Amino acid sequence: MKKKRTLNKYLGKWVLLDKENQVIYASDNVADVVEKGREYPYNEVSIGKKLDPGSCFF
């Protein structure tokens, strides 16, 4: 049985997340996300990378 691949517009991109893990901003460049994150108070947002389910990022 083939695994269905879900299409997500954020896959492979760096994202800025709020406390509820909702995407605020997304970009291919991590520097853009860091700059956007500086507009928010400390500990209000986090930066992550959206990957395919089951993949590993080191």
Biopython code that builds the backbone (N, CA, C, O; Angstrom):
import numpy as np
from Bio.PDB.StructureBuilder import StructureBuilder

atoms = [
    (1, "MET", "N", (0.837, -1.179, 0.000)),
    (1, "MET", "CA", (0.000, 0.000, 0.000)),
    (1, "MET", "C", (0.882, 1.243, 0.000)),
    (1, "MET", "O", (1.764, 1.380, 0.847)),
    (2, "LYS", "N", (0.647, 2.143, -0.942)),
    (2, "LYS", "CA", (1.460, 3.347, -1.036)),
    (2, "LYS", "C", (1.054, 4.364, 0.018)),
    (2, "LYS", "O", (-0.124, 4.537, 0.331)),
    (3, "LYS", "N", (2.065, 5.027, 0.551)),
    (3, "LYS", "CA", (1.825, 6.067, 1.532)),
    (3, "LYS", "C", (1.412, 7.345, 0.806)),
    (3, "LYS", "O", (2.077, 7.769, -0.139)),
    (4, "LYS", "N", (0.328, 7.949, 1.245)),
    (4, "LYS", "CA", (-0.118, 9.197, 0.638)),
    (4, "LYS", "C", (0.790, 10.323, 1.089)),
    (4, "LYS", "O", (1.118, 10.436, 2.270)),
    (5, "ARG", "N", (1.185, 11.135, 0.165)),
    (5, "ARG", "CA", (2.002, 12.288, 0.509)),
    (5, "ARG", "C", (1.102, 13.510, 0.605)),
    (5, "ARG", "O", (0.423, 13.875, -0.355)),
    (6, "THR", "N", (1.106, 14.123, 1.753)),
    (6, "THR", "CA", (0.273, 15.300, 1.936)),
    (6, "THR", "C", (1.010, 16.516, 1.403)),
    (6, "THR", "O", (2.183, 16.726, 1.713)),
    (7, "LEU", "N", (0.334, 17.301, 0.616)),
    (7, "LEU", "CA", (0.925, 18.520, 0.091)),
    (7, "LEU", "C", (0.719, 19.634, 1.104)),
    (7, "LEU", "O", (-0.403, 19.900, 1.537)),
    (8, "ASN", "N", (1.795, 20.268, 1.468)),
    (8, "ASN", "CA", (1.747, 21.336, 2.447)),
    (8, "ASN", "C", (2.615, 22.466, 1.926)),
    (8, "ASN", "O", (3.756, 22.238, 1.525)),
    (9, "LYS", "N", (2.092, 23.669, 1.927)),
    (9, "LYS", "CA", (2.851, 24.788, 1.369)),
    (9, "LYS", "C", (4.055, 25.173, 2.223)),
    (9, "LYS", "O", (4.896, 25.956, 1.781)),
    (10, "TYR", "N", (4.155, 24.630, 3.451)),
    (10, "TYR", "CA", (5.277, 24.953, 4.319)),
    (10, "TYR", "C", (6.360, 23.879, 4.346)),
    (10, "TYR", "O", (7.388, 24.079, 4.993)),
    (11, "LEU", "N", (6.168, 22.750, 3.670)),
    (11, "LEU", "CA", (7.160, 21.674, 3.702)),
    (11, "LEU", "C", (8.496, 22.149, 3.134)),
    (11, "LEU", "O", (8.549, 22.735, 2.053)),
    (12, "GLY", "N", (9.558, 21.892, 3.866)),
    (12, "GLY", "CA", (10.892, 22.268, 3.430)),
    (12, "GLY", "C", (11.249, 23.711, 3.698)),
    (12, "GLY", "O", (12.316, 24.161, 3.281)),
    (13, "LYS", "N", (10.391, 24.454, 4.382)),
    (13, "LYS", "CA", (10.647, 25.868, 4.656)),
    (13, "LYS", "C", (10.873, 26.094, 6.145)),
    (13, "LYS", "O", (10.413, 25.323, 6.987)),
    (14, "TRP", "N", (11.589, 27.166, 6.446)),
    (14, "TRP", "CA", (11.743, 27.617, 7.820)),
    (14, "TRP", "C", (10.495, 28.405, 8.179)),
    (14, "TRP", "O", (10.003, 29.196, 7.374)),
    (15, "VAL", "N", (9.981, 28.193, 9.385)),
    (15, "VAL", "CA", (8.743, 28.854, 9.795)),
    (15, "VAL", "C", (8.903, 29.510, 11.165)),
    (15, "VAL", "O", (9.686, 29.064, 12.003)),
    (16, "LEU", "N", (8.148, 30.568, 11.361)),
    (16, "LEU", "CA", (8.044, 31.255, 12.639)),
    (16, "LEU", "C", (6.715, 30.833, 13.249)),
    (16, "LEU", "O", (5.660, 31.033, 12.648)),
    (17, "LEU", "N", (6.765, 30.249, 14.446)),
    (17, "LEU", "CA", (5.579, 29.687, 15.087)),
    (17, "LEU", "C", (5.229, 30.457, 16.354)),
    (17, "LEU", "O", (6.114, 30.908, 17.082)),
    (18, "ASP", "N", (3.921, 30.605, 16.612)),
    (18, "ASP", "CA", (3.496, 31.195, 17.877)),
    (18, "ASP", "C", (3.412, 30.103, 18.942)),
    (18, "ASP", "O", (3.791, 28.959, 18.691)),
    (19, "LYS", "N", (2.917, 30.454, 20.128)),
    (19, "LYS", "CA", (2.869, 29.481, 21.236)),
    (19, "LYS", "C", (1.965, 28.296, 20.945)),
    (19, "LYS", "O", (2.169, 27.219, 21.505)),
    (20, "GLU", "N", (0.966, 28.465, 20.079)),
    (20, "GLU", "CA", (0.055, 27.374, 19.724)),
    (20, "GLU", "C", (0.544, 26.597, 18.505)),
    (20, "GLU", "O", (-0.198, 25.785, 17.953)),
    (21, "ASN", "N", (1.789, 26.837, 18.080)),
    (21, "ASN", "CA", (2.404, 26.199, 16.909)),
    (21, "ASN", "C", (1.686, 26.518, 15.605)),
    (21, "ASN", "O", (1.679, 25.702, 14.683)),
    (22, "GLN", "N", (1.088, 27.690, 15.526)),
    (22, "GLN", "CA", (0.488, 28.167, 14.287)),
    (22, "GLN", "C", (1.552, 28.956, 13.523)),
    (22, "GLN", "O", (2.314, 29.715, 14.123)),
    (23, "VAL", "N", (1.603, 28.779, 12.221)),
    (23, "VAL", "CA", (2.608, 29.442, 11.403)),
    (23, "VAL", "C", (2.270, 30.923, 11.263)),
    (23, "VAL", "O", (1.170, 31.284, 10.843)),
    (24, "ILE", "N", (3.229, 31.775, 11.621)),
    (24, "ILE", "CA", (3.082, 33.218, 11.473)),
    (24, "ILE", "C", (3.736, 33.675, 10.177)),
    (24, "ILE", "O", (3.203, 34.529, 9.468)),
    (25, "TYR", "N", (4.910, 33.093, 9.871)),
    (25, "TYR", "CA", (5.698, 33.511, 8.714)),
    (25, "TYR", "C", (6.505, 32.314, 8.228)),
    (25, "TYR", "O", (6.940, 31.494, 9.037)),
    (26, "ALA", "N", (6.709, 32.205, 6.923)),
    (26, "ALA", "CA", (7.495, 31.106, 6.354)),
    (26, "ALA", "C", (8.403, 31.631, 5.253)),
    (26, "ALA", "O", (8.032, 32.538, 4.508)),
    (27, "SER", "N", (9.605, 31.050, 5.156)),
    (27, "SER", "CA", (10.565, 31.443, 4.132)),
    (27, "SER", "C", (11.568, 30.314, 3.925)),
    (27, "SER", "O", (11.776, 29.484, 4.810)),
    (28, "ASP", "N", (12.185, 30.292, 2.747)),
    (28, "ASP", "CA", (13.252, 29.329, 2.476)),
    (28, "ASP", "C", (14.545, 29.729, 3.180)),
    (28, "ASP", "O", (15.413, 28.886, 3.406)),
    (29, "ASN", "N", (14.680, 30.999, 3.526)),
    (29, "ASN", "CA", (15.892, 31.535, 4.126)),
    (29, "ASN", "C", (15.683, 31.720, 5.631)),
    (29, "ASN", "O", (14.772, 32.439, 6.042)),
    (30, "VAL", "N", (16.510, 31.082, 6.449)),
    (30, "VAL", "CA", (16.363, 31.170, 7.901)),
    (30, "VAL", "C", (16.628, 32.590, 8.397)),
    (30, "VAL", "O", (16.050, 32.995, 9.406)),
    (31, "ALA", "N", (17.476, 33.353, 7.726)),
    (31, "ALA", "CA", (17.770, 34.722, 8.149)),
    (31, "ALA", "C", (16.527, 35.609, 8.067)),
    (31, "ALA", "O", (16.325, 36.469, 8.924)),
    (32, "ASP", "N", (15.701, 35.408, 7.055)),
    (32, "ASP", "CA", (14.455, 36.168, 6.934)),
    (32, "ASP", "C", (13.523, 35.874, 8.105)),
    (32, "ASP", "O", (12.879, 36.778, 8.639)),
    (33, "VAL", "N", (13.456, 34.613, 8.497)),
    (33, "VAL", "CA", (12.583, 34.209, 9.603)),
    (33, "VAL", "C", (13.095, 34.791, 10.920)),
    (33, "VAL", "O", (12.299, 35.221, 11.755)),
    (34, "VAL", "N", (14.410, 34.809, 11.114)),
    (34, "VAL", "CA", (14.993, 35.380, 12.331)),
    (34, "VAL", "C", (14.688, 36.870, 12.410)),
    (34, "VAL", "O", (14.310, 37.368, 13.470)),
    (35, "GLU", "N", (14.846, 37.581, 11.307)),
    (35, "GLU", "CA", (14.551, 39.018, 11.284)),
    (35, "GLU", "C", (13.092, 39.291, 11.622)),
    (35, "GLU", "O", (12.793, 40.208, 12.388)),
    (36, "LYS", "N", (12.193, 38.512, 11.064)),
    (36, "LYS", "CA", (10.762, 38.674, 11.345)),
    (36, "LYS", "C", (10.467, 38.348, 12.811)),
    (36, "LYS", "O", (9.617, 38.989, 13.428)),
    (37, "GLY", "N", (11.161, 37.364, 13.367)),
    (37, "GLY", "CA", (10.959, 36.972, 14.759)),
    (37, "GLY", "C", (11.395, 38.021, 15.757)),
    (37, "GLY", "O", (10.907, 38.036, 16.887)),
    (38, "ARG", "N", (12.295, 38.891, 15.370)),
    (38, "ARG", "CA", (12.759, 39.961, 16.266)),
    (38, "ARG", "C", (11.676, 40.996, 16.544)),
    (38, "ARG", "O", (11.804, 41.787, 17.478)),
    (39, "GLU", "N", (10.616, 41.000, 15.746)),
    (39, "GLU", "CA", (9.510, 41.941, 15.943)),
    (39, "GLU", "C", (8.599, 41.520, 17.094)),
    (39, "GLU", "O", (7.757, 42.304, 17.532)),
    (40, "TYR", "N", (8.757, 40.289, 17.588)),
    (40, "TYR", "CA", (7.881, 39.748, 18.625)),
    (40, "TYR", "C", (8.608, 39.707, 19.964)),
    (40, "TYR", "O", (9.836, 39.622, 19.993)),
    (41, "PRO", "N", (7.865, 39.765, 21.084)),
    (41, "PRO", "CA", (8.492, 39.689, 22.414)),
    (41, "PRO", "C", (9.223, 38.363, 22.633)),
    (41, "PRO", "O", (8.910, 37.354, 22.001)),
    (42, "TYR", "N", (10.189, 38.387, 23.530)),
    (42, "TYR", "CA", (10.988, 37.218, 23.880)),
    (42, "TYR", "C", (10.084, 36.099, 24.392)),
    (42, "TYR", "O", (9.171, 36.358, 25.176)),
    (43, "ASN", "N", (10.319, 34.877, 23.967)),
    (43, "ASN", "CA", (9.574, 33.660, 24.342)),
    (43, "ASN", "C", (8.135, 33.624, 23.835)),
    (43, "ASN", "O", (7.348, 32.810, 24.317)),
    (44, "GLU", "N", (7.768, 34.465, 22.895)),
    (44, "GLU", "CA", (6.422, 34.433, 22.315)),
    (44, "GLU", "C", (6.383, 33.624, 21.020)),
    (44, "GLU", "O", (5.323, 33.132, 20.632)),
    (45, "VAL", "N", (7.526, 33.482, 20.350)),
    (45, "VAL", "CA", (7.587, 32.766, 19.078)),
    (45, "VAL", "C", (8.775, 31.810, 19.078)),
    (45, "VAL", "O", (9.690, 31.938, 19.891)),
    (46, "SER", "N", (8.749, 30.850, 18.154)),
    (46, "SER", "CA", (9.870, 29.928, 17.977)),
    (46, "SER", "C", (10.093, 29.717, 16.481)),
    (46, "SER", "O", (9.210, 29.978, 15.664)),
    (47, "ILE", "N", (11.282, 29.242, 16.145)),
    (47, "ILE", "CA", (11.645, 29.000, 14.750)),
    (47, "ILE", "C", (11.810, 27.503, 14.562)),
    (47, "ILE", "O", (12.405, 26.823, 15.398)),
    (48, "GLY", "N", (11.284, 26.998, 13.467)),
    (48, "GLY", "CA", (11.407, 25.578, 13.167)),
    (48, "GLY", "C", (11.445, 25.357, 11.673)),
    (48, "GLY", "O", (11.273, 26.291, 10.890)),
    (49, "LYS", "N", (11.670, 24.119, 11.282)),
    (49, "LYS", "CA", (11.674, 23.755, 9.868)),
    (49, "LYS", "C", (10.647, 22.658, 9.666)),
    (49, "LYS", "O", (10.693, 21.625, 10.333)),
    (50, "LYS", "N", (9.726, 22.882, 8.752)),
    (50, "LYS", "CA", (8.686, 21.893, 8.460)),
    (50, "LYS", "C", (9.258, 20.843, 7.525)),
    (50, "LYS", "O", (9.766, 21.164, 6.451)),
    (51, "LEU", "N", (9.174, 19.578, 7.943)),
    (51, "LEU", "CA", (9.699, 18.466, 7.161)),
    (51, "LEU", "C", (8.593, 17.465, 6.872)),
    (51, "LEU", "O", (7.535, 17.497, 7.501)),
    (52, "ASP", "N", (8.842, 16.576, 5.916)),
    (52, "ASP", "CA", (7.901, 15.493, 5.638)),
    (52, "ASP", "C", (7.733, 14.642, 6.888)),
    (52, "ASP", "O", (8.710, 14.405, 7.599)),
    (53, "PRO", "N", (6.524, 14.177, 7.173)),
    (53, "PRO", "CA", (6.331, 13.288, 8.321)),
    (53, "PRO", "C", (7.220, 12.044, 8.206)),
    (53, "PRO", "O", (7.298, 11.419, 7.148)),
    (54, "GLY", "N", (7.876, 11.705, 9.297)),
    (54, "GLY", "CA", (8.752, 10.539, 9.318)),
    (54, "GLY", "C", (10.181, 10.831, 8.913)),
    (54, "GLY", "O", (11.028, 9.939, 8.972)),
    (55, "SER", "N", (10.474, 12.063, 8.500)),
    (55, "SER", "CA", (11.846, 12.397, 8.128)),
    (55, "SER", "C", (12.585, 12.918, 9.357)),
    (55, "SER", "O", (11.967, 13.274, 10.361)),
    (56, "CYS", "N", (13.894, 12.958, 9.269)),
    (56, "CYS", "CA", (14.729, 13.332, 10.396)),
    (56, "CYS", "C", (15.614, 14.510, 9.997)),
    (56, "CYS", "O", (16.116, 14.555, 8.874)),
    (57, "PHE", "N", (15.810, 15.463, 10.908)),
    (57, "PHE", "CA", (16.632, 16.642, 10.637)),
    (57, "PHE", "C", (17.695, 16.768, 11.719)),
    (57, "PHE", "O", (17.371, 16.884, 12.901)),
    (58, "PHE", "N", (18.967, 16.744, 11.317)),
    (58, "PHE", "CA", (20.062, 16.895, 12.269)),
    (58, "PHE", "C", (20.827, 18.142, 11.979)),
    (58, "PHE", "O", (21.795, 18.449, 12.674)),
]
sb = StructureBuilder()
sb.init_structure("model")
sb.init_model(0)
sb.init_chain("A")
sb.init_seg("    ")
for serial, (resi, resn, name, xyz) in enumerate(atoms, 1):
    if name == "N":
        sb.init_residue(resn, " ", resi, " ")
    sb.init_atom(name, np.array(xyz, "f"), 0.0, 1.0, " ", f" {name:<3s}", serial, name[0])
structure = sb.get_structure()
